[in-house]
Amino acid sequence: MLLVRAQENRSPAVGEVRVAELLQRVIARANDLAAAAGVSLSVSAPSDLVVYADTGLLERVFDNLLRNGILALVIGTILAI
């Protein structure tokens, strides 16, 4: 997807992103992997925190960070964002 954007000379779709909502979606997607690895997930973000970013790209960043963190941790660990 990023390569296609670069080849088409398109910029990321930057807009207002509510971070707490984005993190809840990311955590929901990672719950099964975390449970299988014996890792607990915790998120703490101010409900009014807003950044300007490409939502899809920012979700991808957090998806990758969570996946890497889950796979690197030992059973019984809490991964907190």
Residue pairs with C-beta under 8 A, 6 or more apart in sequence:
1 56
2 57
5 11
5 12
12 53
12 54
12 57
13 54
13 55
13 56
14 52
14 53
14 54
15 52
15 53
15 54
15 55
16 50
16 51
16 52
17 50
17 51
17 52
17 53
17 55
17 58
18 47
18 49
18 50
19 45
19 46
19 49
19 50
19 51
20 43
20 45
20 46
20 47
20 49
22 55
22 58
22 59
22 62
23 43
23 45
23 62
23 81
24 43
25 59
26 59
26 62
26 63
26 66
27 41
27 43
27 66
27 81
29 63
30 41
30 63
30 66
30 67
30 70
31 41
33 67
33 70
34 40
34 41
34 66
34 70
34 79
37 70
37 71
37 73
37 75
38 74
38 75
38 76
38 77
39 69
39 70
39 73
39 75
39 76
39 77
39 78
39 79
40 77
40 78
40 79
41 66
41 70
41 78
41 79
41 80
41 81
42 78
42 79
42 80
42 81
43 80
43 81
44 80
44 81
45 81
51 58
62 81
65 81
66 79
66 81
69 79
70 79
73 79
